[in-house]
Amino acid sequence: MSRIGRTPIVLPAGVTFENKDNLVTISGPLGKLTQKVDKSIDVVMEDGHVVCKRHSDDKDHRALHGLYRALIHNMVVGVTKGFEKSLIVSGVGYKVTLNGSNKMTLNIGFSHPIEVVAPEGITFALPQPLEIVVKGIDRQLVGQTAATIKAYKPVEPYHNYGIHYKDEVVIKKVGKRATK
């Protein structure tokens, strides 16, 4: 049996759970998230915990069991704490400006500035001039938005110019050398 799938999900105070026609809804202090669940997985409330149960030991059902448990757990964490990804912009003359909390302008070495508009539910923050923080309650949307921003200017290996995650290790390559 799946170890991840059978682990119960603890609902903190202020978080509500609803399952209606295989549509799981989690509401909390930061917002509301919904997830469609496959009909081979039952999501029920037992003793104040959310539990995922599968119908059979079929290989596909075992895979979905852990998947939906993880998705629902991420929803609970999202509506209570939220998720964030930090990006670092490095390069000579690179600049990031914020217009409100959902629009950002990137000057990253192109002939034109790049306008980035946050999807609904995502906010941008600039704690430092060249650090971008993407925040939201949906883990998948936060990660996708951060990956889209990162894809505008991948890190160049010889000078390390570009955009990378804050916790990403960027290795600088050694350039050509003169020999005797």
C-alpha positions, 0 to 999 in steps of 0.5 A: 500500500502507498505510504504517502497515499495512506497518510492522513492530512491534518486540517488546521483550525480555520480550514474547511474541507468539502467533497462534492461529486469528486470535486474537492474544495479546501477553504482557508484564511488565504483563499479557496482551492478546488481539485477534481479527483479521479473516481477511483479514489475516495476522499473522505473526512475521518476523525478531523483528518482527510483520508484518501482511499483507493478502490483496488490494488491496480497499478494505476489506482496505486499511482493516483492514490499518492498523487491525489493525497499530495495534491490535497496536502499542497492545497491545505498548505497553500490556503494556510501558509501559501507558497513562494519562489525566489529568483535572482537576476544577475547581469551588468545593467539588468534592472527589475521594476514593479508596477503594482503587485501584479505587473513587472518590467524586466530590463535584462539585456534585450533591446526592449523591456519585457512586461510580465503580468502575473496570473490571477492569484499570483503576486510579485515582490521585490525585497532587493533590487534584483530579487523577484519573489513569486507568491501565491496559494496554488503551488503549481501556478507559483512554480510555473510562473517562476519557471516562465520568468526564468526562461526569459533569460537562462543563465549564461555559463561563462559570466553567470548572467541571467535569471536563476532560482535563489537556491539553485547552484550556478557553476561558472565555466572556465573560459579559454586560457592563453598558453606558453 
